[in-house]
């Protein structure tokens, strides 16, 4: 997802709170990475995938779960958790409509 450079600290704070919720519902690891070497591609790239503009940086993050079953149950609980509801006064530090997400099954882990 794209995040404006000036919203890095706000994003980090939001991500920190969200990671606690994910862990409370069974996730074993939450990683948030701020793009610092994200080149423009010839055909496609990370920035194009999320329509990053101007001073927006691409965030790449993932949540690890011990199993697909734990993930499915945990994600349902995360989405219902009151801590994940936006604060009426807080602005999200990113545009969720430009977030790319999905579930993946490991095929190699060394």
ZIQUIVEN-V97267 format. One record per pair of residues at least 6 apart in sequence whose ideal C-beta (glycine too) atoms are under 6 Angstrom apart, sorted by the first residue. I is the first residue (numbers start at 1). GAP is how many residues later the second one is. D is the distance in whole Angstrom. If there is no record, write none. Layout:
# ZIQUIVEN-V97267
[[I,GAP,D] [I,GAP,D]]
This chain:
# ZIQUIVEN-V97267
[[1,49,6] [1,58,5] [1,93,5] [1,98,4] [2,48,5] [2,50,4] [2,54,4] [2,56,6] [2,96,6] [3,8,5] [3,54,6] [3,56,5] [3,90,6] [3,91,5] [4,51,6] [4,52,5] [5,50,4] [7,86,4] [10,83,4] [11,82,4] [14,79,6] [15,17,5] [19,11,4] [21,57,6] [21,60,5] [21,62,5] [21,63,6] [22,8,5] [22,41,5] [22,56,6] [25,49,4] [25,52,4] [25,53,5] [26,44,5] [26,48,4] [27,36,5] [27,38,6] [28,36,5] [28,38,6] [29,35,4] [30,33,5] [31,30,6] [31,31,5] [32,29,4] [33,27,5] [34,23,6] [35,22,5] [35,23,4] [38,8,5] [38,20,5] [46,12,5] [47,11,6] [49,51,6] [50,48,5] [51,47,5] [52,6,6] [65,6,4]]
